[in-house]
Amino acid sequence: MPIRLVLADDHPLMLDALEQLFGLEDDFQVLARCGNGEETLKAVHYYQPDVLILDLRMPGKDGLAVLREMRQEQCPTRVVLLTAAVEESEVLEAISLGVHGVVLKEMAAHLLVECVRKVHAGGQWVERRSASQALNTLLRHRDGQRDVASILTRREQEIMSLVAQGLRNQSIAEALCISEGTVKIHLHNIYKKLQIDSRMALSLYARDKGFS
């Protein structure tokens, strides 16, 4: 089965170039071309493509607005951002909204094709020229938080985060409206699950996973 695409960019020439680019490959099918955010959302709803190639700058609803709506609707389509320029804050928000690929328009065309294939296969692709170390940290923290969520309960995660912020047991108890004894029980369980034996080790673990 081909990788089913929807293309979104407000420049017709760019849409033409993208359609020609993917038309040269046997494993892609372009379902729709969209020139603004509203058209993009309608196309995604109608076609339910495997991958949406999305420009950040579009009239009406921009790329981030499209991503917010897709996130709210829990749309399964994977998204690759293709943009001429991007601010670090925009990349960070896009990643937090579920984008799996970021490619600058100045990059070689074959890199976009590789990116889409990788994203479709379940991977991530972020050109280092489009993001800073902050983005790498965000990605690492997101993966780390998923790992922690599979080990600790929500309450244990809250306590771990407060420990990483330097709060003592009494302050944690007051913040969470529980007894200090309950905090100690939770900490005992956290230490056991994470196989660590000190408050310092827990703080370092939490910060590494993005919980501070």
Phi, psi and omega in degrees: 000135178289159174280118187271126188240147162241133182253133181227114178200143184275000178254115180304323180296322178293320178297319177300315182296318180294317180297320178293319180301309183283339176291339179281348182257141183284340189257022178231149173223119177275118183269326184202153174241132185231140183253356178206175185294321181296314178300321181298312180298319179297318180294319179295318179296318185285312187269336185048061183291164175289318184223136171254124173263114195237128172277146181282324184260105177219152179291156182071239176282121179278184184300319180294322178296320176299315181297320180298317180292320178297321179294317181297324181272001180056045180291130183281349180300132177275150190236135171244123175276127175237110189217154181284322180209149183209140176275151179304319181297326179290319177297317180298316179294319180299316179297318179294336179271001173110003177297138181249350179216142176225121181227134175277145182297337181284349181286161180298144185301323183295336178291324176295318178299314179297319180300312182298319178298316182294317179297318179299326181281358177106003182265187178234149180216115178228115178295128184298335179286347181259004183206161181251187179300333179300323179293317178300320178297317179300314180298317180295319179293321180297316177295320180296320180293326175295318179298314181296321181298336179277351182249313186255150173288168179300318180295319178295324177295320178298315180294317178300318179298319180291324175299317180296335178276359176094009180283143174273173186301318182296317179294322177297317179300316180293320181294326184258001179058045175228172181280158178295327177297322178294322176300316181297321179296316178298317180298320178301316180292322179296313179303318182293315182294322183268355179058048174235166188225017179209159178294322178298316179297323179293319179298316179295319178298314182299316181294322179296327181269001176085028182256012180246000000 
